[in-house]
Amino acid sequence: MSHEILIVDDAPNIVLSLEFLMKKEGFAVRSVGDGEEALRAVEEKQPDLILLDVMMPKKNGYEVCEAIRTNPAWKGIRIIMLTAKGREVEQEKGLALGADDYVVKPFSTRELVLKVRAMLGLEDATPA
Amino acid sequence: MIVSWSWLAPLISILYLGLLFAVAYYADWRAARDRSLIRSPFVYALSIAVYCTSWTYYGSVGRAAVSGIGFLPIFLGPTLIAALWWLILGKIIAISKRNHITSIADFISSRYGKSPVLGGMVTLFVVIGIMPYIALQLKAIAVSLEVLIRHMDAGWTTNVPFVPWRDTALYVAMLLALFAILFGTRHLDASERHEGLVAAIAFESIVKLGAFLALGLFVTFGLFDGFGDLFGQALANPELARLMTFEAIPGGYSSWLAMTFLAMMAVMFLPRQFQVLVVENVNEGHLRQASWLFPLYLFAFNLFVFPIALAGRLLFADGSVDPDTFVLVLPILGRQEWLAPLVYLGGLSAATSMVIVEAIAMSIMVGNDLVLPFFLQFRKALREDLSGIILTIRRGIIVVLMLLGYLYFRLLGESHTLVGIGMVSFAAVAQFAPAILLGIFWTGASRRGALAGVLTGFLIWTHTLLLASFAKSGWIAVGFLTEGPWGIGWLKPEALFGLTGFDPITHSVFWSILCNTGVMVAISLFDRQTAVEQIQAQNFVNVFQKGARGGNEYLWSGFVSVRELRHLLARFIGPLAAEEDFAEYHRQRHLQPSDDAQAPANLVAFAEKRLTGAIGSASARVMISSVVKGEELDLQGVMRILDETSQVIEYSQRLEIKSRQLEAATLQLREANEQLRELDRMKDEFISTVSHELRTPLTSIRAFSEILRDNEDMDLVERRNFTDIIVKEAERLSRLVNQILDLAKIDAGRMEWHEVEVDLPLLAREAIDATRQLFDNKAVRLINKVPEISCRRMADRDKIMQVIINLLSNAVKFCSPGTGEVCIEWRETGEGVGLAVVDNGPGIPEGELEKVFDKFHQVNQGGMEWPLGSGLGLTISQRIIERHQGRIWVESTAGEGSAFIFTLPHPEPSS
């Protein structure tokens, strides 16, 4: 059974690259361009993991993260924040709001994939 | 005669004195219950009538009998000067109250730098000058008593054996001393009122006036048939008729004037007058009424002087009766058993009131200005309560003064007439007039001037009156009088410097007052005053000026703790009173009392004033300086403080201005700070945004590059796609970097502008050509509505081109392919000419219209593919247009497209 990844980012090219990377790992992938869509997508079907951009129109990544964490039903969803802001405060903020990890843009594709796999408990199955 | 007057007369004397004690005791009792008897201008005026002594009572009749209207100056002088009391006495009272002055010696000493020497000298002269006067009163009492006893018992004959009553004068003197001690030395602080004393004096003034009027009425209407009869009989006698002219006065007009002057001064500066007028004054306002009530009293008094004198002369034409005893002998002659004792009591009251007040006033002076300065030198180290000791000293002084007066009377009394002694005393106190009067109106009057003046005046007085009278009494060889001392002719006491033609009193007054004033003025003019003198001179002369009271505070610059100061005060006025005073001081100034704190200068001055009330200004000064460590200020010190004060005032004014400026500056700073914080916040946001905007393309570039690297087996189409993305993102990145740099340059003012003549419509066409490809690619229609005209403006051609291209490419981005339509139009308004780029895109919501020109602002375009843009294009366009003094704005309705418009201003008329 393949894991499903929800990609949330307002930059189309980044979404494109993430889709490629996740699909290549054999995950099911859905993509949305802003925070509200993200929440709708989660309600529609609960993903295993969300790659969540911070700076987005309508609802930013922090708000999405917070909304997901307040719903106990979505406790199992892993969240990796993608942040373009390198400042530590912002990374801390993400973790404090319930994100499981964060990745700073521009990220290393290999590291990102490893992080996703590890978080889904797949590290041993496919060593890097 | 059932009873013998030899014991009846002393009995009524004692009873009368007992009544006096009762009156005084009652007044004190009332005062203690805050129901004062003496708070009235009438009582004040009556107490001033202590001026009328037995000398007035008996002596003025004697004088009138001998020299006619020559008696008048004694009444006329006070009446005249009373018109000036508001000016002179009003000031003296104000000064004395403010400075706690309690005697004439203290007044002079305090005025001239709190000089102990001056105070001591004045006191000494007062004692010398007034002692005969006290002796005179005792003599009057003794003589009147003797007359009463002799003639009441024997009936009127001129041949009665002398009955030496067991020395009445001594017992009376001792009784008066007791009275003075009981009612005059109860408190140490002489600035506290002696209400009992004042009430008793006022009572005695009523008694003596009543008795005298009763006698006058009896003589005029009992012994004669009214004024007409009396004056008619007198005029029939040529010798008596002469009494009603100036010719009768020995020395004539000059003597009359001199005596008037002496009486003017005496009524204010005799120790007892100063005591009742100034020290016992309860309300400065009473002086106004007193200045007509007192002359009225004097007028009533002298109404019958002349009739009584004339009656005496008519009835004792043989000269067998001493005119000084007319007053008492006339009722005895008339067999008036009630009137005679009453008249006697009137005389007794006139004598006793004078003696009592004089004794109290002099005990304060002698105590404070003669005894205490010596006493304190030896007892300085003793830390004990001195108030009891000082009171004892004063009581002792009273007793000694009385005994001295008695001795004087016994030893010298027989050689003087009553009037003679009174005038000599008047002339003595007149020597203080220049020092006092110049002192309260002329700040230049100096201590050395006053010292020399008083000393000179007194030496002349001593020489011309005192020694002369000694000579007349035979105490000194008569040659002193007739040949001059050591035979020096121009030093003859009654013809000094060869001056003749005046009577002895006038002669003495002329020389003594002239030299006194002359020496004082001359020395003062060339003298340099010390700091204390200057401050005291200011305090006295400007007593009514606001703030004059604070002057004292500059006197002390040393250090003393509050405790030490209080202990010092406690030693003189008692610990309780001192405690209360200090508490009051702190309460008035809302200060927290602290014993260990250093006493502020005004507290030291306050303590000094309280002490002045108790022991006089000179001693107070000595005592304060004994506890204040550090130096007393010299003149330079005072000037320095004054300088510093004015500097401090100036500084504080400047400070006030500065603080206002500071406040304004603080406000500006706060505003600037707000702006800075806002700018800082914007800068942070800008950097954060730039970082985000730079990282986004970088992220794509890195991600795809790594994908290409890691997936060599990718199909070609996909590979091409990814490579294109990388190129585009790289382009976007470099564009972004350029724009950021442009913006930074513009904002920093480092952008170079090349202004040339630019034809706007032409420029619009060129921009359309440059962007046509963009429109074609996206299948958006571009409609050019710019007319074929020429409109030139001075502008940077490339920058304006950049703006137009930016607006056009923005429009393309937001237009839908196929249906999209962008129209470029010509705008000409009142403020300028320009272009409008109108699209039929989604439009901009109203709330966003303001923000579209903000850096990195990107309008939310829900559901649409996000157009690639830096978010800086419009910001840069705005900066460029603003640089050209133009305006750029957007008009839009959401859903119906937007219009971006810019205009450049019309050229100024002059160019």
Interface residues (C-beta under 8 A of the other chain):
Chain A: D10 A11 P12 N13 I14 L16 S17 L18 F20 L21 K24 G33 D34 M55 P57 K58 A84 K85 G86 R87 K105 P106 F107 S108 T109 R110
Chain B: S688 S691 H692 R695 T696 P697 L698 T699 S700 I701 R702 A703 F704 E706 I707 D710 N711 I725 E729 Q858 N860 G862 E865 W866
